[in-house]
Amino acid sequence: MAKDDKKPALPEIEFYDLKSKKKFKSTSWRLVEKSGRNFAVTKSLTGDYECWKVLGKDQAAQLKKAA
């Protein structure tokens, strides 16, 4: 597989870690839909837990195209 065949990088999203009370940005995330709401989910930088970010309808649609 050539270097040009890689998937494009995901857009950078800002998350807030509730346990460490700090903001951070990540390009390594996944989209999750629960009960009709959309979330971006990534691993925390400080622990082995996940950080979830609620996405608006427009932002979720835009990120689904990018993912």
Distance bins in CASP14 RR format, pairs under 12 A and 6 or more apart:
PFRMAT RR
TARGET T0000
AUTHOR 0000-0000-0000
RMODE 2
METHOD distances of the structure
MODEL  1
1 7 0 0 0 0 0 1 0 0 0 0 0
7 27 0 0 0 0 0 1 0 0 0 0 0
7 66 0 0 0 0 0 1 0 0 0 0 0
7 67 0 0 0 0 1 0 0 0 0 0 0
8 27 0 0 0 0 0 1 0 0 0 0 0
8 65 0 0 0 0 0 1 0 0 0 0 0
8 66 1 0 0 1 0 0 0 0 0 0 0
8 67 0 0 0 0 1 0 0 0 0 0 0
9 26 0 0 0 0 0 1 0 0 0 0 0
9 27 1 0 1 0 0 0 0 0 0 0 0
9 28 0 0 0 0 1 0 0 0 0 0 0
9 29 0 0 0 0 0 1 0 0 0 0 0
9 66 0 0 0 0 1 0 0 0 0 0 0
9 67 0 0 0 0 0 1 0 0 0 0 0
10 25 0 0 0 0 0 1 0 0 0 0 0
10 26 0 0 0 0 1 0 0 0 0 0 0
10 27 1 0 1 0 0 0 0 0 0 0 0
10 28 1 0 0 1 0 0 0 0 0 0 0
10 29 1 0 0 1 0 0 0 0 0 0 0
10 30 0 0 0 0 1 0 0 0 0 0 0
10 31 0 0 0 0 1 0 0 0 0 0 0
10 40 0 0 0 0 1 0 0 0 0 0 0
10 42 0 0 0 0 1 0 0 0 0 0 0
10 62 0 0 0 0 0 1 0 0 0 0 0
10 63 1 0 0 1 0 0 0 0 0 0 0
10 64 0 0 0 0 0 1 0 0 0 0 0
10 65 0 0 0 0 0 1 0 0 0 0 0
10 66 1 0 0 1 0 0 0 0 0 0 0
10 67 1 0 0 1 0 0 0 0 0 0 0
11 25 0 0 0 0 0 1 0 0 0 0 0
11 26 0 0 0 0 0 1 0 0 0 0 0
11 27 1 0 0 1 0 0 0 0 0 0 0
11 28 0 0 0 0 0 1 0 0 0 0 0
11 29 0 0 0 0 1 0 0 0 0 0 0
11 31 0 0 0 0 0 1 0 0 0 0 0
11 40 0 0 0 0 1 0 0 0 0 0 0
11 55 0 0 0 0 0 1 0 0 0 0 0
11 59 0 0 0 0 0 1 0 0 0 0 0
11 62 0 0 0 0 1 0 0 0 0 0 0
11 63 1 0 0 1 0 0 0 0 0 0 0
11 64 0 0 0 0 0 1 0 0 0 0 0
11 65 0 0 0 0 0 1 0 0 0 0 0
11 66 1 0 1 0 0 0 0 0 0 0 0
11 67 0 0 0 0 1 0 0 0 0 0 0
12 24 0 0 0 0 0 1 0 0 0 0 0
12 25 1 0 1 0 0 0 0 0 0 0 0
12 26 1 0 0 1 0 0 0 0 0 0 0
12 27 1 0 1 0 0 0 0 0 0 0 0
12 28 0 0 0 0 1 0 0 0 0 0 0
12 29 0 0 0 0 1 0 0 0 0 0 0
12 40 0 0 0 0 0 1 0 0 0 0 0
12 42 0 0 0 0 0 1 0 0 0 0 0
12 63 0 0 0 0 0 1 0 0 0 0 0
12 66 0 0 0 0 0 1 0 0 0 0 0
13 23 0 0 0 0 0 1 0 0 0 0 0
13 24 0 0 0 0 1 0 0 0 0 0 0
13 25 1 0 0 1 0 0 0 0 0 0 0
13 26 1 0 0 1 0 0 0 0 0 0 0
13 27 1 0 0 1 0 0 0 0 0 0 0
13 28 0 0 0 0 1 0 0 0 0 0 0
13 29 1 0 1 0 0 0 0 0 0 0 0
13 30 0 0 0 0 0 1 0 0 0 0 0
13 31 0 0 0 0 0 1 0 0 0 0 0
13 39 0 0 0 0 0 1 0 0 0 0 0
13 40 1 0 1 0 0 0 0 0 0 0 0
13 41 0 0 0 0 0 1 0 0 0 0 0
13 42 1 0 0 1 0 0 0 0 0 0 0
13 51 0 0 0 0 0 1 0 0 0 0 0
13 52 0 0 0 0 0 1 0 0 0 0 0
13 53 1 0 0 1 0 0 0 0 0 0 0
13 54 0 0 0 0 0 1 0 0 0 0 0
13 55 0 0 0 0 1 0 0 0 0 0 0
13 59 0 0 0 0 1 0 0 0 0 0 0
13 60 0 0 0 0 0 1 0 0 0 0 0
13 62 0 0 0 0 0 1 0 0 0 0 0
13 63 1 0 0 1 0 0 0 0 0 0 0
13 66 0 0 0 0 0 1 0 0 0 0 0
13 67 0 0 0 0 0 1 0 0 0 0 0
14 22 0 0 0 0 0 1 0 0 0 0 0
14 23 1 0 1 0 0 0 0 0 0 0 0
14 24 1 0 0 1 0 0 0 0 0 0 0
14 25 1 0 1 0 0 0 0 0 0 0 0
14 26 0 0 0 0 1 0 0 0 0 0 0
14 27 0 0 0 0 0 1 0 0 0 0 0
14 29 0 0 0 0 0 1 0 0 0 0 0
14 40 0 0 0 0 1 0 0 0 0 0 0
14 42 0 0 0 0 0 1 0 0 0 0 0
14 51 0 0 0 0 0 1 0 0 0 0 0
14 53 1 0 0 1 0 0 0 0 0 0 0
14 55 0 0 0 0 0 1 0 0 0 0 0
14 59 0 0 0 0 0 1 0 0 0 0 0
15 22 0 0 0 0 1 0 0 0 0 0 0
15 23 1 0 0 1 0 0 0 0 0 0 0
15 24 1 0 1 0 0 0 0 0 0 0 0
15 25 1 0 0 1 0 0 0 0 0 0 0
15 26 1 0 0 1 0 0 0 0 0 0 0
15 27 0 0 0 0 0 1 0 0 0 0 0
15 28 0 0 0 0 0 1 0 0 0 0 0
15 29 1 0 0 1 0 0 0 0 0 0 0
15 39 0 0 0 0 0 1 0 0 0 0 0
15 40 1 0 0 1 0 0 0 0 0 0 0
15 41 0 0 0 0 1 0 0 0 0 0 0
15 42 1 0 1 0 0 0 0 0 0 0 0
15 43 0 0 0 0 1 0 0 0 0 0 0
15 44 0 0 0 0 1 0 0 0 0 0 0
15 45 0 0 0 0 1 0 0 0 0 0 0
15 46 0 0 0 0 0 1 0 0 0 0 0
15 49 0 0 0 0 0 1 0 0 0 0 0
15 50 0 0 0 0 1 0 0 0 0 0 0
15 51 1 0 1 0 0 0 0 0 0 0 0
15 52 0 0 0 0 1 0 0 0 0 0 0
15 53 1 0 1 0 0 0 0 0 0 0 0
15 54 0 0 0 0 0 1 0 0 0 0 0
15 55 0 0 0 0 0 1 0 0 0 0 0
16 22 1 0 0 1 0 0 0 0 0 0 0
16 23 1 0 1 0 0 0 0 0 0 0 0
16 24 0 0 0 0 1 0 0 0 0 0 0
16 25 0 0 0 0 0 1 0 0 0 0 0
16 26 0 0 0 0 0 1 0 0 0 0 0
16 40 0 0 0 0 0 1 0 0 0 0 0
16 42 0 0 0 0 0 1 0 0 0 0 0
16 44 0 0 0 0 0 1 0 0 0 0 0
16 45 0 0 0 0 0 1 0 0 0 0 0
16 51 1 0 0 1 0 0 0 0 0 0 0
16 52 0 0 0 0 1 0 0 0 0 0 0
16 53 1 0 0 1 0 0 0 0 0 0 0
16 54 0 0 0 0 0 1 0 0 0 0 0
17 23 1 0 0 1 0 0 0 0 0 0 0
17 24 1 0 0 1 0 0 0 0 0 0 0
17 25 0 0 0 0 0 1 0 0 0 0 0
17 26 0 0 0 0 0 1 0 0 0 0 0
17 42 0 0 0 0 1 0 0 0 0 0 0
17 43 0 0 0 0 0 1 0 0 0 0 0
17 44 1 0 1 0 0 0 0 0 0 0 0
17 45 1 0 0 1 0 0 0 0 0 0 0
17 46 1 0 0 1 0 0 0 0 0 0 0
17 47 0 0 0 0 1 0 0 0 0 0 0
17 49 0 0 0 0 1 0 0 0 0 0 0
17 50 0 0 0 0 0 1 0 0 0 0 0
17 51 1 0 1 0 0 0 0 0 0 0 0
17 52 0 0 0 0 0 1 0 0 0 0 0
17 53 0 0 0 0 0 1 0 0 0 0 0
18 24 0 0 0 0 0 1 0 0 0 0 0
18 44 0 0 0 0 1 0 0 0 0 0 0
18 46 0 0 0 0 0 1 0 0 0 0 0
18 47 0 0 0 0 0 1 0 0 0 0 0
18 49 0 0 0 0 1 0 0 0 0 0 0
18 50 0 0 0 0 0 1 0 0 0 0 0
18 51 1 0 0 1 0 0 0 0 0 0 0
18 52 0 0 0 0 1 0 0 0 0 0 0
18 53 0 0 0 0 0 1 0 0 0 0 0
19 44 1 0 0 1 0 0 0 0 0 0 0
19 45 0 0 0 0 0 1 0 0 0 0 0
19 46 1 0 0 1 0 0 0 0 0 0 0
19 47 1 0 0 1 0 0 0 0 0 0 0
19 48 0 0 0 0 0 1 0 0 0 0 0
19 49 1 0 0 1 0 0 0 0 0 0 0
19 50 0 0 0 0 0 1 0 0 0 0 0
19 51 0 0 0 0 1 0 0 0 0 0 0
20 44 1 0 0 1 0 0 0 0 0 0 0
20 45 1 0 0 1 0 0 0 0 0 0 0
20 46 1 0 1 0 0 0 0 0 0 0 0
20 47 0 0 0 0 1 0 0 0 0 0 0
20 49 0 0 0 0 0 1 0 0 0 0 0
20 51 0 0 0 0 1 0 0 0 0 0 0
21 44 0 0 0 0 0 1 0 0 0 0 0
21 46 0 0 0 0 0 1 0 0 0 0 0
21 51 0 0 0 0 0 1 0 0 0 0 0
22 44 0 0 0 0 1 0 0 0 0 0 0
22 45 0 0 0 0 1 0 0 0 0 0 0
22 46 1 0 0 1 0 0 0 0 0 0 0
22 47 0 0 0 0 0 1 0 0 0 0 0
22 51 0 0 0 0 0 1 0 0 0 0 0
23 44 0 0 0 0 0 1 0 0 0 0 0
23 45 0 0 0 0 0 1 0 0 0 0 0
23 51 0 0 0 0 0 1 0 0 0 0 0
23 53 0 0 0 0 0 1 0 0 0 0 0
24 42 0 0 0 0 1 0 0 0 0 0 0
24 43 0 0 0 0 0 1 0 0 0 0 0
24 44 0 0 0 0 1 0 0 0 0 0 0
24 45 1 0 1 0 0 0 0 0 0 0 0
24 46 0 0 0 0 1 0 0 0 0 0 0
24 47 0 0 0 0 0 1 0 0 0 0 0
24 51 0 0 0 0 1 0 0 0 0 0 0
24 53 0 0 0 0 0 1 0 0 0 0 0
25 40 0 0 0 0 0 1 0 0 0 0 0
25 42 0 0 0 0 1 0 0 0 0 0 0
25 45 0 0 0 0 1 0 0 0 0 0 0
25 51 0 0 0 0 0 1 0 0 0 0 0
25 53 0 0 0 0 0 1 0 0 0 0 0
26 40 0 0 0 0 1 0 0 0 0 0 0
26 41 0 0 0 0 1 0 0 0 0 0 0
26 42 1 0 1 0 0 0 0 0 0 0 0
26 43 0 0 0 0 1 0 0 0 0 0 0
26 44 0 0 0 0 1 0 0 0 0 0 0
26 45 0 0 0 0 1 0 0 0 0 0 0
26 50 0 0 0 0 0 1 0 0 0 0 0
26 51 0 0 0 0 1 0 0 0 0 0 0
26 52 0 0 0 0 0 1 0 0 0 0 0
26 53 0 0 0 0 1 0 0 0 0 0 0
27 40 0 0 0 0 0 1 0 0 0 0 0
27 42 0 0 0 0 1 0 0 0 0 0 0
27 63 0 0 0 0 0 1 0 0 0 0 0
27 66 0 0 0 0 0 1 0 0 0 0 0
27 67 0 0 0 0 0 1 0 0 0 0 0
28 40 0 0 0 0 0 1 0 0 0 0 0
28 41 0 0 0 0 0 1 0 0 0 0 0
28 42 1 0 0 1 0 0 0 0 0 0 0
28 43 1 0 0 1 0 0 0 0 0 0 0
28 44 0 0 0 0 0 1 0 0 0 0 0
28 45 0 0 0 0 0 1 0 0 0 0 0
28 50 0 0 0 0 0 1 0 0 0 0 0
28 51 0 0 0 0 0 1 0 0 0 0 0
28 67 0 0 0 0 0 1 0 0 0 0 0
29 38 0 0 0 0 0 1 0 0 0 0 0
29 39 0 0 0 0 1 0 0 0 0 0 0
29 40 1 0 1 0 0 0 0 0 0 0 0
29 41 1 0 0 1 0 0 0 0 0 0 0
29 42 1 0 1 0 0 0 0 0 0 0 0
29 43 0 0 0 0 1 0 0 0 0 0 0
29 44 0 0 0 0 0 1 0 0 0 0 0
29 50 0 0 0 0 1 0 0 0 0 0 0
29 51 0 0 0 0 1 0 0 0 0 0 0
29 52 0 0 0 0 1 0 0 0 0 0 0
29 53 0 0 0 0 1 0 0 0 0 0 0
29 55 0 0 0 0 0 1 0 0 0 0 0
29 63 0 0 0 0 1 0 0 0 0 0 0
29 66 0 0 0 0 0 1 0 0 0 0 0
29 67 0 0 0 0 1 0 0 0 0 0 0
30 38 0 0 0 0 0 1 0 0 0 0 0
30 39 0 0 0 0 1 0 0 0 0 0 0
30 40 1 0 0 1 0 0 0 0 0 0 0
30 41 1 0 1 0 0 0 0 0 0 0 0
30 42 1 0 0 1 0 0 0 0 0 0 0
30 43 0 0 0 0 0 1 0 0 0 0 0
30 50 0 0 0 0 1 0 0 0 0 0 0
30 51 0 0 0 0 0 1 0 0 0 0 0
30 52 0 0 0 0 0 1 0 0 0 0 0
30 53 0 0 0 0 0 1 0 0 0 0 0
30 55 0 0 0 0 0 1 0 0 0 0 0
30 63 0 0 0 0 0 1 0 0 0 0 0
30 64 0 0 0 0 0 1 0 0 0 0 0
30 67 1 0 0 1 0 0 0 0 0 0 0
31 37 0 0 0 0 0 1 0 0 0 0 0
31 38 1 0 0 1 0 0 0 0 0 0 0
31 39 1 0 0 1 0 0 0 0 0 0 0
31 40 1 0 0 1 0 0 0 0 0 0 0
31 41 1 0 0 1 0 0 0 0 0 0 0
31 42 0 0 0 0 0 1 0 0 0 0 0
31 52 0 0 0 0 0 1 0 0 0 0 0
31 53 0 0 0 0 0 1 0 0 0 0 0
31 54 0 0 0 0 0 1 0 0 0 0 0
31 55 1 0 0 1 0 0 0 0 0 0 0
31 56 0 0 0 0 0 1 0 0 0 0 0
31 59 0 0 0 0 0 1 0 0 0 0 0
31 60 1 0 0 1 0 0 0 0 0 0 0
31 61 0 0 0 0 0 1 0 0 0 0 0
31 62 0 0 0 0 0 1 0 0 0 0 0
31 63 1 0 0 1 0 0 0 0 0 0 0
31 64 1 0 0 1 0 0 0 0 0 0 0
31 65 0 0 0 0 0 1 0 0 0 0 0
31 66 0 0 0 0 1 0 0 0 0 0 0
31 67 1 0 0 1 0 0 0 0 0 0 0
32 38 1 0 0 1 0 0 0 0 0 0 0
32 39 1 0 1 0 0 0 0 0 0 0 0
32 40 1 0 0 1 0 0 0 0 0 0 0
32 41 1 0 1 0 0 0 0 0 0 0 0
32 42 0 0 0 0 0 1 0 0 0 0 0
32 50 0 0 0 0 1 0 0 0 0 0 0
32 52 1 0 0 1 0 0 0 0 0 0 0
32 53 0 0 0 0 0 1 0 0 0 0 0
32 54 0 0 0 0 0 1 0 0 0 0 0
32 55 0 0 0 0 1 0 0 0 0 0 0
32 60 0 0 0 0 0 1 0 0 0 0 0
32 63 0 0 0 0 0 1 0 0 0 0 0
32 64 0 0 0 0 0 1 0 0 0 0 0
32 67 0 0 0 0 0 1 0 0 0 0 0
33 39 1 0 0 1 0 0 0 0 0 0 0
33 40 0 0 0 0 0 1 0 0 0 0 0
33 41 0 0 0 0 0 1 0 0 0 0 0
33 54 0 0 0 0 0 1 0 0 0 0 0
33 55 0 0 0 0 1 0 0 0 0 0 0
33 56 0 0 0 0 0 1 0 0 0 0 0
33 57 0 0 0 0 0 1 0 0 0 0 0
33 60 0 0 0 0 1 0 0 0 0 0 0
33 61 0 0 0 0 0 1 0 0 0 0 0
33 63 0 0 0 0 0 1 0 0 0 0 0
33 64 0 0 0 0 1 0 0 0 0 0 0
34 41 0 0 0 0 0 1 0 0 0 0 0
34 52 0 0 0 0 1 0 0 0 0 0 0
34 54 0 0 0 0 0 1 0 0 0 0 0
34 55 0 0 0 0 0 1 0 0 0 0 0
34 60 0 0 0 0 0 1 0 0 0 0 0
35 54 0 0 0 0 0 1 0 0 0 0 0
36 54 0 0 0 0 0 1 0 0 0 0 0
36 55 0 0 0 0 0 1 0 0 0 0 0
36 56 0 0 0 0 0 1 0 0 0 0 0
36 57 0 0 0 0 1 0 0 0 0 0 0
36 60 0 0 0 0 1 0 0 0 0 0 0
37 52 0 0 0 0 0 1 0 0 0 0 0
37 53 0 0 0 0 0 1 0 0 0 0 0
37 54 1 0 0 1 0 0 0 0 0 0 0
37 55 0 0 0 0 1 0 0 0 0 0 0
37 56 0 0 0 0 1 0 0 0 0 0 0
37 57 0 0 0 0 1 0 0 0 0 0 0
37 59 0 0 0 0 0 1 0 0 0 0 0
37 60 0 0 0 0 1 0 0 0 0 0 0
38 52 0 0 0 0 0 1 0 0 0 0 0
38 53 0 0 0 0 1 0 0 0 0 0 0
38 54 1 0 0 1 0 0 0 0 0 0 0
38 55 1 0 1 0 0 0 0 0 0 0 0
38 56 1 0 0 1 0 0 0 0 0 0 0
38 57 1 0 0 1 0 0 0 0 0 0 0
38 58 0 0 0 0 0 1 0 0 0 0 0
38 59 1 0 0 1 0 0 0 0 0 0 0
38 60 1 1 0 0 0 0 0 0 0 0 0
38 61 0 0 0 0 1 0 0 0 0 0 0
38 62 0 0 0 0 0 1 0 0 0 0 0
38 63 0 0 0 0 1 0 0 0 0 0 0
38 64 0 0 0 0 1 0 0 0 0 0 0
38 67 0 0 0 0 0 1 0 0 0 0 0
39 50 0 0 0 0 1 0 0 0 0 0 0
39 51 0 0 0 0 1 0 0 0 0 0 0
39 52 1 0 1 0 0 0 0 0 0 0 0
39 53 1 0 0 1 0 0 0 0 0 0 0
39 54 1 0 1 0 0 0 0 0 0 0 0
39 55 1 0 0 1 0 0 0 0 0 0 0
39 56 0 0 0 0 1 0 0 0 0 0 0
39 59 0 0 0 0 0 1 0 0 0 0 0
39 60 0 0 0 0 1 0 0 0 0 0 0
39 63 0 0 0 0 0 1 0 0 0 0 0
40 50 0 0 0 0 0 1 0 0 0 0 0
40 51 0 0 0 0 1 0 0 0 0 0 0
40 52 1 0 0 1 0 0 0 0 0 0 0
40 53 1 0 1 0 0 0 0 0 0 0 0
40 54 0 0 0 0 1 0 0 0 0 0 0
40 55 1 0 1 0 0 0 0 0 0 0 0
40 56 0 0 0 0 0 1 0 0 0 0 0
40 59 0 0 0 0 1 0 0 0 0 0 0
40 60 0 0 0 0 1 0 0 0 0 0 0
40 62 0 0 0 0 0 1 0 0 0 0 0
40 63 1 0 0 1 0 0 0 0 0 0 0
40 64 0 0 0 0 0 1 0 0 0 0 0
40 66 0 0 0 0 0 1 0 0 0 0 0
40 67 0 0 0 0 1 0 0 0 0 0 0
41 49 0 0 0 0 0 1 0 0 0 0 0
41 50 1 0 1 0 0 0 0 0 0 0 0
41 51 1 0 0 1 0 0 0 0 0 0 0
41 52 1 0 1 0 0 0 0 0 0 0 0
41 53 1 0 0 1 0 0 0 0 0 0 0
41 54 0 0 0 0 0 1 0 0 0 0 0
41 55 0 0 0 0 0 1 0 0 0 0 0
41 63 0 0 0 0 0 1 0 0 0 0 0
42 49 0 0 0 0 0 1 0 0 0 0 0
42 50 1 0 0 1 0 0 0 0 0 0 0
42 51 1 0 1 0 0 0 0 0 0 0 0
42 52 0 0 0 0 1 0 0 0 0 0 0
42 53 0 0 0 0 1 0 0 0 0 0 0
43 49 1 0 0 1 0 0 0 0 0 0 0
43 50 1 0 0 1 0 0 0 0 0 0 0
43 51 1 0 0 1 0 0 0 0 0 0 0
43 52 0 0 0 0 0 1 0 0 0 0 0
44 50 1 0 0 1 0 0 0 0 0 0 0
44 51 1 0 1 0 0 0 0 0 0 0 0
44 52 0 0 0 0 0 1 0 0 0 0 0
45 51 0 0 0 0 1 0 0 0 0 0 0
53 59 0 0 0 0 1 0 0 0 0 0 0
53 60 0 0 0 0 0 1 0 0 0 0 0
53 63 0 0 0 0 0 1 0 0 0 0 0
54 60 0 0 0 0 1 0 0 0 0 0 0
55 61 0 0 0 0 1 0 0 0 0 0 0
55 62 0 0 0 0 1 0 0 0 0 0 0
55 63 1 0 0 1 0 0 0 0 0 0 0
55 64 0 0 0 0 1 0 0 0 0 0 0
55 67 0 0 0 0 0 1 0 0 0 0 0
56 62 0 0 0 0 1 0 0 0 0 0 0
56 63 0 0 0 0 1 0 0 0 0 0 0
56 64 0 0 0 0 0 1 0 0 0 0 0
57 63 0 0 0 0 0 1 0 0 0 0 0
57 64 0 0 0 0 0 1 0 0 0 0 0
58 64 0 0 0 0 0 1 0 0 0 0 0
58 65 0 0 0 0 0 1 0 0 0 0 0
59 65 0 0 0 0 0 1 0 0 0 0 0
59 66 0 0 0 0 0 1 0 0 0 0 0
60 66 0 0 0 0 0 1 0 0 0 0 0
60 67 0 0 0 0 0 1 0 0 0 0 0
61 67 0 0 0 0 0 1 0 0 0 0 0
END
